[in-house]
Amino acid sequence: MTHDAEAILQRTLDAHRAALDALGAEHLAAVDRLASDVLTAWDAGGKLLVCGNGGSAADSQHLAAELAGRYLHDRPGWAALALTTDTSALTAVSNDYGFEQVFARQVEALGRPGDVLLVISTSGNSPNCRAAVRTGRDGGLRTHALLGKDGGALRDEVHSALVAPGDETPRIQEMHLTLIHVLCELLEVRRLGQGSDNA
């Protein structure tokens, strides 16, 4: 291994471990609140809507896939939808209303009172996520956010925010993915019962 590769790997691992070590009770409490709201929505026939930009768009799709498909257990698919995947909707809304409305219009169309909206933004300031939250709250959705840095504007605009530790976008994204996996397992444990493979 070359010296520069070794140095980059070591620096990345050190920063990753430091971010993991900074996860605490407040982060678990936020995941717990999100899980409770999602379970309440599902029990009422509702759904989870997820959105974000760039790497956060990928995380949105990852979460929706784990829930609609499977995580650790074979079970029925659960209602979770990433608002980042329909290219016709994304381009139509962006073209007609501007990119700031790209998620809000989908929340307006697809969201129902009691549904859950989760926005993912490492800065906490993404205009299209903020617009989606405003639309969601106006429509009676429970709003949550996975954020980074100081939480940005979204921290105070959602019902519950989880601000991942770290100032670097890659570390924040790594913590978001870790917490998404915690959420998936928590939902399966609560909905299926520990060790159950049946809904």
N, C-alpha and C positions, 0 to 999 in steps of 0.2 A: 504494500500500500504506500502511495506517495505521501510525502510529508503534509502537503496541503489537504489531501483527502482525509488523512487521519485527524488533522486539526479541525476541519469542518465537522467531521463525524463527532468528535469529542465535544465540541462546542454545542452542537445540536442536541446531543444526548444530555449534556449537563443542563441546558436550558429547559429541555423537556421534563427532566426529573424535578427541577426547581418548580416548574408550573404544576406538576402533579402534586408535589409536596404542599403547595399552597391551596389545593382544594380542601375545603373545610365544611363545617356544619351548615353554613349559609348556602353553599352550593347544593348540598343534599336536600335542604329544606325547599329550595326552589324547584328541584327535580320532583320532589314529593308533591308539591302543589300542582305542577304541570300534570303529573300522572293522575292525580285525583280528579282534575278537571277533565282530562281525556276520558277516563273511565266513566264519569258522570255523563259526558256527551254520548259515548257509545251506548250506555244503558238506556238512553232516551232515543236511540236511533240516529244520533248525530255523527259527526265526523271531525277529524283533525285536518286542518289546512296548514301547509308549511310553505314558506318562501324565503328567498335570500338571493344574493347576487354572487356570481363567480364561484369561488370555492364554497360559499354558503349555499348556493344553488345546488351544488353537488351534494352537500350535506342534507339539504331538504329532500332530495330524491332518494338518498340513502335511507333516511328515516322512514319515508313513506313506503319504500320497498320492503324494509324489514317488517313493517306492521301489516301491510297488505299481503305480503308473502309469508315469511316465517323468520324467527330469530333463532331461538334455541329449541323450540318445541313445534311439532306438527300440530296444527290447529286451524280453525277457520280463519280466513282473511279478515282483517279488521280495517275499518273505514279510515284511510289516511291518503291524502292527495297532495302532491307537490304542485305548486302553481307555476313551476318553472319549465314545464315539459311540453306544453302545447304551442308549437311554433306559430300556428295560425293565429291563436289568441294573442300571443306575445307580440307578434308583428302588427296585427290589426289594431290592438289597443295602443301600442307605441306610435303607430302611424297617425291614428285618428285623435288621440288624446294626450300623447306625450308619454315618455318612458316612466315618469313619476307615477302614472296611473296603472302601470302594467299589472300590478298585483291587486290593487284596490278594486278595479273593475271585476276581476275574477272573484274576489271576496263578496262583492255586491251580488254577483250572479249565482254563486254556488253556496255561500254561507247562509246559515239559518240560526235563529236565536238558540243559544245553548251549545252551538259548535265551538270548537277551539281553534284559534289562529296562533301559530307559532312563527315568529319572524326571527331570522338568523342574520346578524350583522356584526362583524368584528369591530366596527367603529361605533355602532349604535346611532349612526346619523344618516343611514341610507334613506333618501327621500321617498323612494317607492315603498320601502318597508313602513315608514312613518305614515304614508297615505293609506296603506293597507290596514294599519292599526286603527286609524281614525274611522275608516269605513267599518271595520269589524266591531268596534265599540258601539258605533251608531246603530249597527244591526243586531246588537245583543249577543255578540260572540264574546267568549272569554279570551283575553289576549295575553300571550306570553312571549318572551324574547330570550334568545341566547346571544349575549353581547360580549364585548371585550373592552380593554383599556379602562376608561372611567364610566363606561355604560352609555355615554352620549345622551342625546335627547330622548331616545327610546326608553331609557331606564325609568323615567317618570311618566311615560305615556301608556305603558302596558299595565295590566293587572298584576303581573308578577315577572320580574326580570332576574336572569342568572348572568352575572358578569364574570366571565372566566378570568382567571389570573393570567397576567402577562401583558406586555406592551407590544410584542411582535406578532404580526398577523399569523405567521405559521404556527407559533405556539398556541395562540388563541384557537385556531382551527383544530389543532390536535386535541385541546381540552374539550372543545365542542363535540368532536367525534366520540371521545371517551364518555362524555356525559350523555350523548345520544344512546350509546350502548347501555349505559346504566338505566336510562329511561326504558329502553326496550325490554330489558330483563325484568325491571320492576313491574311493568305492565303485564308481562306474561305471568309472573309470580302471583300478582294480585288477581288477575282474571281467571287463571287456570287453577291456581293452588300450587303450592310448592311441589315440584316433581311430577305434576300431572301433565298428561299429553292430550287431555280431552277438554273441550270447552264446556 
